[in-house]
């Protein structure tokens, strides 16, 4: 929401921005209780603690609060992308804890366990607790979970040497209910499921964010707040989007109070483009068909992109004031920019984590929403108007669409587009920086008027997976697919979604639209909200 709209309502800031901001932290009773469970796990319990919740219910907020309140004697290893093998998982824990691992030991489970065991014993002797926090834990393979269980066998006569906190979507509960994982399930000392906000909590949440932004009166009527809860089903992420759009609608009609009808109109815009009218489940026949069409359209747009023709096109095409975005198949077209490109190793040294946070602090005035979108629009050679209509609407009028997602570096490589990454520094402040290049080991971000190379490992310490990307809808006709169909189109859809999930198969890929493919579609739709 542009600042001019904020001023119209007497606000000093944008209360419903898409980026996380610690100033707007609101812990409902259930969020506070979930946080208390995790803090108890760090301070007192042993073994496993489990936290689950639907997409957008505030699990990342809980993780941020947990890290901010970590006791001084606790060492935290935060695993954001757990889709890896058992040796890779143990190696990642060692890297997060700063444990040196010889090259010869990186692929040996025994060596990695021995190294980690020695470190845990030394930490215990020094009065320190070691905690592994695994986000998106529903993506853990059963073999990795079993290895994690074995790590909790390390103990003294009085306590476990390693505490593990598993945070994930409801599928995590189904995973841990498997018979082969019953030994691990028996070691879970605390379980908590984060439900959506109630009607009263939704109203308190909206009022809290407005007060932090400087509101002195109730901008949303009681009826409007009820509609926000009904349409967003108490999911904080969706509440933000609907409220932001409702304020824009009120501003356009010169109204200083948001009514239920304005909320319904705002929700119709949002749900029509991004969501079904109800958050979950994604099961309505017409809605499911529409969402599947959106899934195929997104994947087709990424499939059509050729990163090798982009560099040549960009080098020989003068950037117009407002570039016409056309199909990449059109001769002489201004091509979409790519981030995954074959390139020599960076000539300049990569930034350390300390240097990155120093740069973020020095250039904090350049890491706001307008600055980030100005850079991203510039890369695409389209026009951005700061403090104007919201960025995604500006992109839409110029032939592009926004993708707001929480994902991994693997997904960014697959999408192969520049993106705005939301980083959090050591103080908890949020910064939006533009990712312009990415390979297996390094990322290049724009900061302070120049490009900087950062190792994936260092960047992942400050990136929780939130990003915004622009993409151009493909011009190819999208074929409707449904469960029970078979053919090359179904096989391509399965392969594309498997790549998004980081799965690789050397065997034949099924061409049948079965329940497994339906789950891949639902997961993709859920994560691209």
C-alpha positions as CSV (number, residue, x, y, z in Angstrom):
1,X,0.0,0.0,0.0
2,X,1.6,3.3,-1.1
3,X,2.5,5.8,1.7
4,X,0.0,8.4,0.2
5,X,-2.8,6.0,1.0
6,X,-1.3,5.5,4.5
7,X,-1.4,9.3,5.0
8,X,-5.0,9.4,3.8
9,X,-5.9,7.2,6.8
10,X,-3.6,9.1,9.2
11,X,-1.1,6.3,9.3
12,X,2.7,6.6,9.4
13,X,3.5,3.3,7.8
14,X,2.0,0.5,5.7
15,X,0.2,-1.7,8.3
16,X,-0.3,-4.8,6.0
17,X,2.9,-5.0,4.0
18,X,3.7,-8.4,2.6
19,X,7.1,-8.4,4.3
20,X,7.6,-9.4,7.9
21,X,8.4,-6.6,10.3
22,X,9.2,-7.3,14.0
23,X,7.4,-4.1,15.0
24,X,4.1,-5.6,13.9
25,X,4.6,-8.9,15.8
26,X,1.3,-10.0,17.3
27,X,1.2,-13.1,19.4
28,X,-2.3,-14.3,19.9
29,X,-3.0,-16.6,22.9
30,X,-2.3,-19.7,20.8
31,X,0.8,-18.2,19.2
32,X,2.1,-17.3,22.7
33,X,1.3,-20.8,23.9
34,X,3.1,-22.3,20.9
35,X,6.2,-20.2,21.6
36,X,6.1,-21.2,25.2
37,X,6.2,-24.9,24.2
38,X,9.2,-24.3,22.0
39,X,11.1,-22.3,24.7
40,X,10.3,-25.0,27.2
41,X,11.8,-27.5,24.7
42,X,15.0,-25.4,24.6
43,X,15.3,-24.9,28.3
44,X,14.0,-28.1,29.9
45,X,12.9,-30.9,27.7
46,X,14.8,-33.5,25.8
47,X,14.2,-35.4,22.6
48,X,11.7,-33.9,20.2
49,X,9.1,-31.1,20.2
50,X,6.6,-30.8,17.3
51,X,4.8,-27.7,16.1
52,X,2.5,-27.9,13.1
53,X,0.1,-25.5,11.4
54,X,-1.4,-24.7,8.0
55,X,0.3,-22.4,5.5
56,X,0.2,-18.8,6.6
57,X,-0.8,-19.4,10.2
58,X,2.3,-17.9,11.7
59,X,4.9,-20.7,12.0
60,X,7.7,-18.5,10.7
61,X,6.6,-15.7,13.1
62,X,7.0,-18.2,15.9
63,X,10.5,-19.2,14.7
64,X,11.6,-15.6,14.5
65,X,10.3,-15.0,18.1
66,X,12.0,-18.1,19.3
67,X,15.4,-17.1,17.8
68,X,15.0,-13.6,19.4
69,X,14.4,-15.2,22.8
70,X,17.0,-17.9,22.7
71,X,18.8,-18.3,26.1
72,X,22.5,-17.4,26.1
73,X,23.5,-20.9,26.9
74,X,21.7,-22.4,23.9
75,X,23.2,-23.0,20.5
76,X,20.7,-23.1,17.6
77,X,21.1,-24.9,14.3
78,X,18.3,-23.7,12.0
79,X,17.5,-26.0,9.1
80,X,15.3,-24.3,6.5
81,X,15.4,-26.7,3.7
82,X,15.4,-30.3,5.1
83,X,14.9,-32.1,1.8
84,X,18.2,-33.8,1.8
85,X,20.0,-37.1,2.4
86,X,21.0,-38.2,5.9
87,X,24.7,-37.3,5.4
88,X,23.7,-33.9,4.0
89,X,21.4,-33.3,7.0
90,X,24.2,-34.1,9.5
91,X,26.7,-32.0,7.6
92,X,24.2,-29.1,7.6
93,X,23.8,-29.3,11.4
94,X,27.6,-29.2,11.7
95,X,27.8,-26.2,9.4
96,X,25.1,-24.4,11.3
97,X,26.9,-25.0,14.6
98,X,30.3,-24.0,13.1
99,X,31.8,-27.5,13.5
100,X,34.7,-28.1,11.2
101,X,34.3,-31.3,9.1
102,X,37.3,-32.8,7.1
103,X,36.5,-33.3,3.4
104,X,37.0,-37.0,3.8
105,X,34.2,-37.2,6.4
106,X,31.5,-35.3,4.5
107,X,29.8,-38.4,3.1
108,X,30.4,-40.8,6.0
109,X,27.5,-41.2,8.4
110,X,29.8,-42.7,11.0
111,X,32.3,-40.0,10.8
112,X,29.7,-37.2,10.9
113,X,27.9,-38.8,13.9
114,X,31.3,-39.2,15.7
115,X,32.2,-35.5,15.1
116,X,28.8,-34.3,16.2
117,X,28.8,-36.6,19.3
118,X,32.1,-35.2,20.4
119,X,30.9,-31.6,20.0
120,X,27.7,-32.3,22.0
121,X,29.7,-33.8,24.8
122,X,32.0,-30.8,24.9
123,X,29.0,-28.4,24.8
124,X,27.4,-30.3,27.7
125,X,30.6,-30.1,29.7
126,X,30.6,-26.3,29.1
127,X,27.0,-25.9,30.3
128,X,25.6,-25.3,26.8
129,X,22.5,-26.8,25.2
130,X,22.4,-27.6,21.5
131,X,19.1,-27.3,19.7
132,X,18.3,-28.2,16.1
133,X,15.2,-26.4,14.7
134,X,13.9,-28.0,11.5
135,X,11.4,-25.8,9.5
136,X,9.3,-27.4,6.8
137,X,9.9,-30.7,8.5
138,X,7.1,-32.4,6.6
139,X,9.7,-32.7,3.8
140,X,12.1,-34.9,5.8
141,X,12.6,-38.3,4.4
142,X,11.8,-41.2,6.7
143,X,15.4,-42.4,6.5
144,X,16.6,-38.9,7.6
145,X,14.1,-38.9,10.5
146,X,15.4,-42.3,11.6
147,X,19.0,-40.9,11.6
148,X,17.8,-37.9,13.6
149,X,16.2,-40.2,16.1
150,X,19.5,-42.0,16.6
151,X,21.1,-38.7,17.4
152,X,18.8,-38.3,20.4
153,X,20.3,-41.5,21.9
154,X,23.2,-39.3,22.9
155,X,22.6,-38.7,26.6
156,X,24.0,-38.5,30.1
157,X,22.4,-40.0,33.2
158,X,20.3,-37.0,33.6
159,X,19.5,-35.4,30.2
160,X,19.6,-35.7,26.4
161,X,22.5,-33.9,24.7
162,X,20.5,-32.8,21.7
163,X,17.1,-31.2,21.5
164,X,15.2,-31.3,18.2
165,X,12.3,-29.1,17.3
166,X,10.3,-30.1,14.2
167,X,8.1,-27.4,12.6
168,X,5.9,-28.1,9.6
169,X,2.6,-28.3,7.9
170,X,-0.1,-30.8,9.0
171,X,1.4,-33.5,6.8
172,X,4.2,-33.7,9.4
173,X,1.7,-35.3,11.8
174,X,0.8,-37.9,9.1
175,X,4.4,-38.6,8.5
176,X,5.2,-39.2,12.1
177,X,2.1,-41.4,12.5
178,X,3.7,-44.0,10.2
179,X,4.4,-47.4,11.8
180,X,8.1,-47.4,10.9
181,X,8.5,-44.1,12.7
182,X,6.7,-45.1,15.9
183,X,10.0,-45.1,17.9
184,X,10.6,-41.5,17.0
185,X,6.9,-40.6,17.8
186,X,7.3,-42.0,21.3
187,X,10.1,-39.6,22.0
188,X,8.1,-36.5,21.1
189,X,7.7,-34.7,24.5
190,X,5.5,-31.9,23.3
191,X,3.1,-31.4,20.5
192,X,1.3,-28.3,19.5
193,X,-0.9,-27.5,16.5
194,X,-1.2,-23.8,15.5
195,X,-4.8,-23.2,14.4
196,X,-6.0,-20.1,12.5
197,X,-7.1,-17.0,14.5
198,X,-10.6,-16.9,16.0
199,X,-13.0,-14.0,15.1
200,X,-11.9,-12.1,18.1
201,X,-8.2,-12.7,17.5
202,X,-8.6,-11.6,13.9
203,X,-10.1,-8.3,15.0
204,X,-7.4,-7.8,17.6
205,X,-4.7,-8.7,15.0
206,X,-6.0,-6.1,12.5
207,X,-6.4,-3.4,15.2
208,X,-2.9,-4.1,16.5
209,X,-1.2,-3.6,13.1
210,X,-3.2,-0.4,12.5
211,X,-2.2,1.0,15.9
212,X,1.5,0.2,15.3
213,X,1.1,2.1,12.0
214,X,-0.2,5.1,13.8
215,X,-4.0,4.7,13.7
216,X,-5.9,6.7,16.4
217,X,-9.4,5.4,15.5
218,X,-11.0,2.3,14.2
219,X,-10.6,2.3,10.4
220,X,-12.3,-1.1,10.0
221,X,-15.9,-1.3,11.2
222,X,-16.9,-4.3,13.4
223,X,-18.8,-5.8,10.4
224,X,-15.8,-5.4,8.2
225,X,-13.6,-7.2,10.7
226,X,-16.1,-10.0,10.8
227,X,-16.0,-10.3,7.0
228,X,-12.1,-10.2,7.1
229,X,-12.2,-13.3,9.4
230,X,-14.9,-15.1,7.4
231,X,-13.1,-14.6,4.1
232,X,-9.5,-15.1,5.3
233,X,-10.6,-18.0,7.6
234,X,-8.3,-16.5,10.3
235,X,-5.0,-17.0,8.3
236,X,-2.7,-14.1,9.1
237,X,-1.1,-14.0,5.7
238,X,-4.4,-13.8,3.9
239,X,-5.8,-11.3,6.4
240,X,-2.9,-9.0,5.5
241,X,-3.6,-9.3,1.8
242,X,-7.3,-8.7,2.1
243,X,-7.0,-5.8,4.5
244,X,-4.4,-4.1,2.3
245,X,-6.6,-4.4,-0.7
246,X,-9.6,-3.1,1.3
247,X,-7.8,0.0,2.4
248,X,-6.9,0.6,-1.3
249,X,-10.6,0.3,-2.2
250,X,-11.7,2.7,0.5
251,X,-9.0,5.2,-0.6
252,X,-10.2,5.0,-4.2
253,X,-13.7,5.9,-3.1
254,X,-12.5,8.6,-0.7
255,X,-13.8,6.8,2.4
256,X,-12.0,6.9,5.7
257,X,-13.8,3.8,7.1
258,X,-13.7,0.3,5.7
259,X,-17.1,-1.4,5.4
260,X,-18.1,-5.1,5.0
261,X,-18.9,-4.5,1.3
262,X,-15.4,-3.0,0.7
263,X,-13.9,-6.1,2.3
264,X,-16.0,-8.4,0.1
265,X,-14.9,-6.5,-3.0
266,X,-11.2,-6.7,-1.9
267,X,-11.5,-10.4,-1.3
268,X,-13.1,-11.0,-4.7
269,X,-10.1,-9.3,-6.3
270,X,-7.6,-11.3,-4.3
271,X,-9.4,-14.7,-4.4
272,X,-10.1,-14.3,-8.1
273,X,-6.5,-14.1,-8.9
274,X,-4.7,-16.1,-6.3
275,X,-7.0,-18.0,-4.0
276,X,-10.2,-20.1,-3.8
277,X,-12.9,-18.3,-1.8
278,X,-12.1,-20.6,1.1
279,X,-8.5,-21.3,2.3
280,X,-8.5,-25.0,2.6
281,X,-9.2,-27.6,1.4
282,X,-8.6,-27.1,-2.3
283,X,-11.4,-29.4,-3.3
284,X,-14.2,-27.6,-5.1
285,X,-14.6,-29.0,-8.6
286,X,-14.6,-25.6,-10.4
287,X,-12.0,-24.1,-8.0
288,X,-9.7,-27.1,-8.4
289,X,-9.9,-26.9,-12.1
290,X,-9.1,-23.2,-12.1
291,X,-6.2,-23.7,-9.7
292,X,-4.8,-26.5,-11.8
293,X,-5.0,-24.3,-14.8
294,X,-3.0,-21.6,-12.9
295,X,-0.4,-24.3,-11.9
296,X,0.0,-25.4,-15.5
297,X,0.3,-21.8,-16.7
298,X,3.0,-21.0,-14.2
299,X,5.0,-24.0,-15.1
300,X,4.6,-23.4,-18.8
301,X,5.9,-19.8,-18.4
302,X,9.0,-21.2,-16.7
303,X,9.3,-24.0,-19.3
304,X,9.3,-21.6,-22.2
305,X,12.2,-19.5,-20.8
306,X,15.6,-20.0,-22.4
307,X,18.3,-18.3,-20.3
308,X,20.9,-18.5,-23.1
309,X,18.9,-16.3,-25.5
310,X,18.2,-13.8,-22.7
311,X,21.8,-12.6,-22.4
312,X,22.1,-12.0,-26.2
313,X,18.7,-10.2,-26.4
314,X,19.5,-8.0,-23.4
315,X,22.9,-7.1,-24.8
316,X,21.6,-6.0,-28.2
317,X,18.2,-4.4,-27.3
318,X,18.0,-0.8,-26.2
319,X,15.8,-0.6,-23.1
320,X,12.7,1.5,-23.8
321,X,11.1,3.7,-21.2
322,X,8.3,1.1,-20.8
323,X,9.3,-2.2,-22.4
324,X,6.7,-4.2,-24.2
325,X,6.7,-7.7,-22.7
326,X,6.3,-10.2,-25.5
327,X,6.6,-13.9,-25.9
328,X,10.2,-15.2,-25.8
329,X,9.5,-17.0,-29.1
330,X,9.1,-13.6,-30.8
331,X,12.2,-12.6,-32.9
332,X,13.9,-9.6,-31.5
333,X,11.9,-9.6,-28.3
334,X,13.1,-8.0,-25.1
335,X,13.6,-11.2,-23.1
336,X,12.9,-11.8,-19.5
337,X,16.0,-11.8,-17.3
338,X,17.5,-15.0,-15.9
339,X,19.4,-15.6,-12.7
340,X,20.8,-19.1,-13.4
341,X,23.6,-18.6,-15.9
342,X,26.9,-20.4,-16.6
343,X,29.5,-18.0,-15.3
344,X,33.1,-18.1,-14.1
345,X,33.8,-18.0,-10.4
346,X,33.3,-14.5,-8.9
347,X,36.4,-12.2,-9.4
348,X,35.7,-10.4,-6.1
349,X,35.6,-12.2,-2.7
350,X,32.3,-13.4,-1.3
351,X,30.8,-11.5,1.6
352,X,30.9,-13.0,5.0
353,X,27.8,-13.0,7.2
354,X,29.2,-10.1,9.2
355,X,30.0,-8.1,6.1
356,X,26.5,-8.8,4.7
357,X,24.8,-7.5,7.9
358,X,27.1,-4.5,7.9
359,X,26.0,-3.6,4.4
360,X,22.3,-4.1,5.2
361,X,22.7,-1.7,8.1
362,X,24.6,0.9,6.0
363,X,22.1,0.8,3.2
364,X,18.9,0.2,5.2
365,X,17.2,3.1,3.4
366,X,17.7,1.2,0.1
367,X,16.1,-2.1,1.2
368,X,12.5,-1.0,1.5
369,X,9.7,-2.2,-0.8
370,X,9.9,0.7,-3.3
371,X,13.7,0.5,-3.7
372,X,13.6,-3.3,-4.2
373,X,10.7,-3.2,-6.7
374,X,12.4,-0.3,-8.6
375,X,15.5,-2.4,-9.1
376,X,13.4,-5.5,-10.1
377,X,11.3,-3.6,-12.5
378,X,14.4,-2.0,-14.0
379,X,15.9,-5.5,-14.7
380,X,12.7,-6.4,-16.5
381,X,12.9,-3.0,-18.3
382,X,9.5,-1.9,-17.3
383,X,8.5,1.2,-15.4
384,X,7.9,1.4,-11.6
385,X,6.3,4.4,-9.9
386,X,7.4,4.6,-6.2
387,X,4.6,5.4,-3.7
388,X,2.0,4.7,-6.4
389,X,-0.3,1.8,-7.0
390,X,0.9,-1.4,-5.4
391,X,3.8,-3.1,-7.3
392,X,1.9,-6.2,-8.4
393,X,-0.8,-4.1,-9.9
394,X,1.8,-2.0,-11.7
395,X,3.4,-5.2,-13.1
396,X,0.0,-6.5,-14.2
397,X,-0.7,-3.4,-16.3
398,X,2.6,-4.1,-18.1
399,X,2.0,-7.8,-18.9
400,X,3.7,-9.4,-15.9
401,X,2.4,-11.2,-12.8
402,X,3.7,-11.4,-9.2
403,X,4.6,-14.6,-7.5
404,X,4.8,-14.3,-3.7
405,X,6.1,-17.5,-2.3
406,X,8.1,-19.1,0.5
407,X,10.6,-21.6,-1.0
408,X,14.2,-22.7,-1.4
409,X,17.2,-21.9,-3.5
410,X,16.4,-25.0,-5.5
411,X,13.1,-23.4,-6.5
412,X,14.8,-20.1,-7.4
413,X,17.1,-22.0,-9.7
414,X,14.2,-23.8,-11.3
415,X,12.2,-20.6,-11.8
416,X,15.3,-18.8,-13.2
417,X,14.1,-15.3,-12.6
418,X,15.5,-12.4,-10.6
419,X,13.7,-12.1,-7.2
420,X,13.3,-9.9,-4.2
421,X,14.6,-11.8,-1.1
422,X,13.3,-10.8,2.3
423,X,16.3,-10.9,4.7
424,X,16.3,-10.5,8.5
425,X,19.4,-9.1,10.1
426,X,20.7,-9.9,13.6
427,X,18.4,-7.3,15.2
428,X,15.3,-8.7,13.5
429,X,14.9,-5.9,11.0
430,X,13.7,-6.9,7.5
431,X,15.5,-5.9,4.3
432,X,14.4,-6.5,0.7
433,X,17.3,-7.1,-1.7
434,X,17.2,-8.2,-5.3
435,X,18.8,-11.5,-6.3
436,X,20.4,-11.2,-9.8
437,X,22.5,-14.4,-10.2
438,X,22.6,-17.8,-8.6
439,X,24.7,-21.0,-9.0
440,X,25.2,-24.0,-6.8
441,X,27.4,-22.2,-4.3
442,X,26.9,-18.5,-4.6
443,X,24.2,-15.8,-5.0
444,X,24.6,-12.3,-6.3
445,X,22.5,-9.5,-4.7
446,X,22.2,-5.8,-5.4
447,X,23.0,-3.7,-2.4
448,X,24.4,-0.2,-2.1
449,X,24.4,0.5,-5.8
450,X,26.6,-2.5,-6.7
451,X,26.5,-6.3,-6.9
452,X,27.8,-8.5,-4.1
453,X,28.5,-12.2,-4.1
454,X,27.4,-14.2,-1.0
455,X,27.7,-17.9,-0.4
456,X,24.5,-19.8,-0.2
457,X,25.4,-21.0,3.3
458,X,25.8,-17.4,4.7
459,X,22.8,-16.0,2.9
460,X,20.6,-18.8,4.2
461,X,21.3,-17.6,7.8
462,X,19.4,-14.4,7.0
463,X,16.8,-15.7,4.5
464,X,13.7,-17.5,5.8
465,X,12.6,-18.5,2.2
466,X,10.3,-15.5,1.5
467,X,10.6,-14.0,-2.0
468,X,8.7,-12.1,-4.6
469,X,9.2,-12.7,-8.3
470,X,7.8,-11.3,-11.6
471,X,6.9,-13.7,-14.4
472,X,5.2,-13.3,-17.8
473,X,2.2,-15.6,-18.4
474,X,2.9,-17.8,-21.4
475,X,0.9,-17.4,-24.6
476,X,0.6,-21.2,-25.1
477,X,-2.9,-22.7,-24.8
478,X,-3.3,-24.3,-21.4
479,X,-4.9,-27.8,-21.6
480,X,-7.3,-28.8,-18.8
481,X,-6.0,-31.8,-16.8
482,X,-7.8,-33.8,-14.2
483,X,-7.3,-36.9,-12.1
484,X,-7.6,-40.1,-14.2
485,X,-6.2,-38.6,-17.4
486,X,-3.0,-39.9,-18.9
487,X,-0.5,-38.8,-21.6
488,X,2.5,-36.7,-22.3
489,X,1.0,-33.6,-20.8
490,X,0.5,-35.4,-17.5
491,X,4.0,-36.8,-17.6
492,X,5.4,-33.2,-18.2
493,X,3.3,-31.8,-15.3
494,X,4.6,-34.5,-13.0
495,X,8.3,-33.9,-14.0
496,X,7.9,-30.2,-13.6
497,X,6.4,-30.4,-10.1
498,X,9.0,-33.0,-9.1
499,X,11.7,-30.5,-10.1
500,X,10.1,-27.8,-8.0
501,X,10.1,-30.2,-5.0
502,X,13.8,-31.1,-5.7
503,X,13.0,-34.7,-6.5
504,X,15.0,-36.5,-9.2
505,X,14.1,-39.9,-10.7
506,X,16.3,-42.0,-13.0
507,X,13.4,-44.3,-13.9
508,X,10.4,-43.9,-16.1
509,X,8.0,-41.1,-15.1
510,X,4.3,-42.1,-14.9
511,X,1.9,-40.5,-17.4
512,X,-1.2,-41.2,-15.2
513,X,-2.8,-38.4,-13.3
514,X,-3.1,-40.3,-10.0
515,X,-3.5,-39.3,-6.3
516,X,0.3,-38.8,-5.9
517,X,0.2,-36.2,-8.7
518,X,-2.8,-34.6,-7.2
519,X,-0.8,-34.1,-3.9
520,X,2.1,-32.5,-5.8
521,X,-0.4,-30.1,-7.4
522,X,-2.0,-29.2,-4.1
523,X,1.4,-28.7,-2.5
524,X,2.5,-26.4,-5.4
525,X,-0.8,-24.4,-5.2
526,X,-0.5,-24.1,-1.4
527,X,3.1,-22.8,-1.6
528,X,2.4,-20.3,-4.3
529,X,-0.3,-18.4,-2.3
